[in-house]
Amino acid sequence: MHSLIARMLSRLAIEPRIDVVFPDGTHQSIGQGAAPRLRMRIVDSPTELRLALNPELALGEAVMDGRVVVEQGSLYDLLDALVAAMHKARPQGWGKILSGLRTAIRRFHQHNTPTLAKRNVAHHYDLKSDFFRLFLDEDMQYSCAYFARPDMTLAEAQLAKKRHIMAKLALEPGQHVLDIGCGWGGMALSIAGEAGASVTGITLSEEQLAIATQRGVESGLPVEFRLQDYRHLTESFDRVVSVGMFEHVGVGYYRDYFRKVRELLNDDGVALIHTIGRSTPPGATNPFIAKYIFPGGYIPAMSEVTAAIEQEGLVITDVEVLRIHYAETLKAWRENFLARRDEAVAMYDERFARMWEFYLAACEASFRHDDLVVFQFQLAKRLDGLPVTRSYIDEREGAFGRNPARAPETQPP
């Protein structure tokens, strides 16, 4: 089995070198450089086989179970080197076949009926909110931040993200806004507090709903939060915003989603959809992420999203691609998590903490080296529903920054 793993790794232009220690005590150095800087130990022979046959799933599982141990360097260092090398190599042989099979059956795995969608959301978002507080900013923004300046803190970049989106929505006081996938309520509270609009936020997470509702009551702002699937809404709204929710819609439901957005918008309405995306053709969800982190989730290609938008009669008025911003966001989350890792172990257990460290580290490496980005789609029902140049976005963004007193003061309890 040594030869299979060695052959697989030898195809990769890994830098720095990785010293792989096998269960029998033998080792092999892979990659470039004068001496190994990283060392990983494979604890048992069955793990060797699983790594050789299905490395995308097996590596994460082996780290979770303590069957792959990083003995020199950090887990992030190891994953950073591997992801960078794999991105350059692209799948070959058995790896290419596995990738093709996953793409072929992805609609089955993303069959997100309302019942399944709620179950999938609960798997991740109904973890204890105190757990998410270990690594998120105080407003509990759990999506890509916007580092308008490289020296921004995580909290500053998350506020900048909200204001960037709010500016693109061209909000006016008194408007009614729908927030699909409202999380713990931070976006809705900022819209109500800084733009003077009323907001209805919907989520399928009971844990998030409880905190968002409490924050709304304490703020005194015109916000309402509901446990509701977007497919069941019947009202009309001036604006629709959705941040980090589209990844959970399911590739077979894209036209349904945008049809519902069009139905919910008033004739002069505007929507802003913020979602993780891939800059490559359509593919499949990483098997470790699909099994342990986001069941039913999928990162779309731009071609998949725009096709659905066009077919449902919405006008794409602006598209922005955020690059590297999510890598920096995940870096901040990972560092925060590691600083309070003992608390995560106390809340759950060591295996759970290993799983989350692997998830955060692998995602950071992927957004830094792979083809993952963030799309912001601005949509309207009318071609003339927004100013014809983008200057209004900067102007409105700056105006929010000059009026910080209008921002909500409430923080998650």
N, C-alpha and C positions, 0 to 999 in steps of 0.2 A: 504493500500500500504506500510505502514511502515514495516509490517511484512515481505513482499517480499524482500525488500532491506536489512532489518536486517538479514533475513535468508541467503541471498546471501553473505553478508559480513561476517557473523559468520562462514562460511565455510573456511574463509581465516585466516591463521596465521599471522595477521597483527602486525607489530611492527614498530614504536610506536603506541599507541592507537590513534584512530580517533574518535572524537566526532562529530556525524552527527546530525545536527539541521534540523528538518522537517518544512514544511510550516506552520503548526499549532503551532509552537513554542516548541513542545516536542523534546527531543533529546535522543540519545542512544550512548553509548560508545562501540566501537568495537576494539578488539585487545588486545595486551599484554602491561603490564606496570602499574605502580601505578596510574598514572593520564594521561589524554589526553594531548598530545603535539600538536596535529593537530586538527583543527575544520573546517568542511565544512558545508555550509548552502545550502539546497535545497529550492529555492525560491517559487516554485508553485507546485501544485499537478500533472499537466500534465507532468512536468519534472520527478517526482517520477516514473510515469508509464513508461516513455521512458527509464529511467535508469534501471528499473527492466527488461524490455523486450529486450533491445539491448544496454548494457552498453558500449561496445567498440566504438560505434558510438555516443551514446547519451551523454556521459560524455564530450567529446570534444566539441560537439555542445552547450551543456549547459554552459560550461566555456566561449565559444565565445560570447554567448548571454547574459552573466551575470546572468544566471539562476541557476548556481552553483557557489558559492563564497567561496574562502578559507579565513577564518577569523583568523586563527591562524596557524603559519608556512607559508611556501611558496607553490606555485603550484608544484614546483619540489619535495618538501618534500612529498606532498600528493601522487603524481604519483610514486615516488620512492618506497614508502611503498606499494602501491597497486600493482605495477608491480612485485615487489619481492614476494609478497604473492601469486599473481595469478600464477606466474611461478611454485611455489611449489605445488599449488593445481591442476593445469591442468583443462581444461574444463569438466564440468559435466552437465548432464541433458540438459536443453534448450540451454545452452551455447555450449555444444558439438554438438547439432543438427545444430545450426547456423553456427558453424565453418565448419561442413561437407558440408552444403549447399553452403557456399562461395567457398570452395575448388572445389565443383562439377561444378560450373558455372564460374570458374576463366578464362577459355579460352575466354568466351564471353566478359568479361570485359577487356581482354588484346588483343583484336583484333586490332593490331597496323599496319594497312595498312599505306603506306607513308602519305596519307592525314590525317588520325587519329593521326599518330605519331607526325606530325608537330603541330597539334592542341593541343595535350597533352603537348608537350614541351613548347608551348607558354603559356599555363596556369600557368606554374611555372617559367620558365627561362626568359620569356619576361616581368617579373616585372621590375621595374626601377632598373638599375644597382646601383644607389646610395643607394637603399635599401639594397642590398647585401653587400655593403661597410660598412654598420653599424656593421656587425659582423664577416666578413671574414678577413683574413690577407691581406696585401697590394697586394699580387700577385693574390688575389681572387681565391684561391684554394677551390673549393666547393666539397670536398670529404675527406675521412678519412686520417688524417695525420699519420705520423710514428714517434712515440716518442721513438727514439733509446736510449735516456736518459730521466729519469723521470723529470729532471729539465728543459727540453726544453720549449721554448716559442712556441706559435702556429705557428709563422712564421718559426722558426727553424725546427719544426716538419714537416711542409709542404714542406720545401726545402729537408729535409731528405727523405720524401716520394718520391719526384720526382727523387732524386738521386738513391734511392733504386730500383725504376722501371727502370731507365736508365741503371743501372748496369746489371739488369737481361736481358735487351734487347741486351747486348753485342754490343753496338753501335760502329761504326767506322766512321771516317771522310769521307764525301762524299756520305754516304748512303742516300737513300730516305726513309723517314718515313711517315706513315699515322697515324694521330691522330683522331680516331673516337669519336666524342663527345668532341670537343676541348675546350668547355667552353669559357672563356675570354682569352685564348691563352697562359696561363702560362707554361703549360707542353711543348708545341711546342717551345716556346721561349727558355726554358732551354735546350732542346735537341739541338736546333740549336746553342745556345751560348756556351754550355759546351762540347758537343760531336762533333760539326763541321758537323752535318748532315743537309740536307734540309728537311723541314717538310711541309706536306699538312694537314691542319686541317679542319675537316668538322663539322658542327653543324646544327641543325634545328631551332635555336633561332636567330632571327634577332637582338635582343638586344645584345646578346653575340658576334655575328658576327661583328657588328659595332665596338665594342671596341677591339676585337682581331685584326681586320684589321688595326685599327689605331695604336695599339701597334706594330704590325709587321712592318708597314711603318717607324715608329719612331726608331725602333731598327736597321734597316738596315741589318737584318739577313735574311737568305734564307728561309723564311716562307711564306706560302700562306694559306688563309682562305676562305672557301666557305660555302654557304648555300646549303647543299646537303645531301640527304639520302644515307647511306652507300650502299644500294641496287642498287644505280645507278652508282656506280664507275666502271671503266673499266681498269684503269692503273695497273701497277705492282709496288710493293714496296719491299724494303729490310726488313723493319720492320713495324709492326702494333702495335699501343698502343691504349688502350681504358680504361679510368679511370672514373668510376661512370656513364657509359652509359648503360651497359648491363642490368641494372635493368629496363630499359625502352624498351627493345627489345620485350617483350611479350613471354609468355611460349610456344605459338604455333609457334614461329618463330626461335627457338634456332638452329635447323638444318640449316635453311636458312642463319642465321647469320654466323655460323662457316663454311658453304660451301663458303660463300662470302669471309671470311678471308682467307681460303685456296686458293681460286682463285686469290686473290690480292697479295699473297705472292710469291716472287721468290722462286726457288727451295731450296735455302739455307736460306730462311727467318725465322724470329722469331717473335712471337707475345706475348704481355703481356696484359692480360685482368684482370683488377682490378674491383671487384664488391662486393657489399654487398651480404651476403649469410646467410643461416640459417643452423644450425648444427642438425636440425631435418629433418624428412621426408617432402616431398612437402606439402604445405599448401595454404593459401590464404592471400591476402593483407589485412592489417588492414582497416576496412571500413572507418574510419575517414581519414586516409592517402589517400585512393583511391578516396574519394569524394572531398576533399579540397586541398590536397597537390600535390600528384603525380597520376593523373588519368592515367590508363593504365600501372602503374608500378607494379612490382612484385619482391620479394626477393627470389631467387632460392635456392633450396637444392643442395648440391654438386652432388648428384646422377643425378639430371636433367641436370646439365651442362656437367658432364663427359660423360654421355650417348650420348649427341648431338655431342660432340667433337669426340668421338670414331666413331660414325656413319658417320662422314664427313671426315675421313681419316687424321686427324691431330694427331701428337704425343704430349702427355702431358709430358713435360720434367721437370717440377717442379711445385709444388703446395705449397703455403704458406698460413696459416690461421692466420690472425691478430686478436687477442682478446683484448678487452678493449681499444685499440687505438681509436676506433670511439667514445666510451663513453667519453674519455678525449677530443677528438676533439669537440664533441657536448657540453661538459661542457664549453669549451672556447667560442664557438659561443653563447651559452645561456647567459653567463656572459657579453659578449660584447653587445649582443642585449639588455639586461636589462639596461645596462649603458647608452644606447642611445634610449631607448624605446620611449621617447617623440618625437623623430625625426620620428620614424616609424608611430606614430599616426598622425603626421602632414602630412606625405606623403600619407597615406591612411586614416585609422580611428581607433577608439578604438577596434572595433570588430576584425579588421584585426590583430592588435597587439596582442590581446588575442589569436587568432588562431595560430599565429607564436610562441608565448611563449609556448602554449600547445604543438605544434609540436616539438619544440626543447627539451622541458623538457621530453615529453613522449618518444622520441627517445633516449635521453641520458639514461633514466631509463631502456629502453628495451635493449640497448647494454650493460648495466652494469649487468643486472639481468636475462635477457631472453636468447634465443638461437641465437641471432644475432651476426654475425662476419663479417669479410671481407676476401674474397678469392682473391688470386693472382695466376692466371693460366698462366704459361709460356708454349707456344706451338711452335712447329716447324713442318716442312714438312718432315724432315729427322731425323732419330734416332741419327746420328752423327753430327748434326748441331750445337752443343754447346759442351764446355768442359765437361768431364765426372765427374768432381767433382764440388762442389759449391764454392770452394775457390775463383774463379774468381769474384764472386759477391762482396765479401768483398773487394777484391783488387781494383776493378773498382770503387766501392762506395767511398773508401778512396782517390782514385786519383781525383775524382770530388771535394772532400772536400779540397784537397791541391791546387786546381787551381781555387779559387773563382773569379779571375779576368776575367775568360772566361764566367761567368754568365751574362745574359742580365741585363742591368741597367734600362730598361724601366719599368714603372709601369702603371697600368690602369689610363687613364686620368680622 
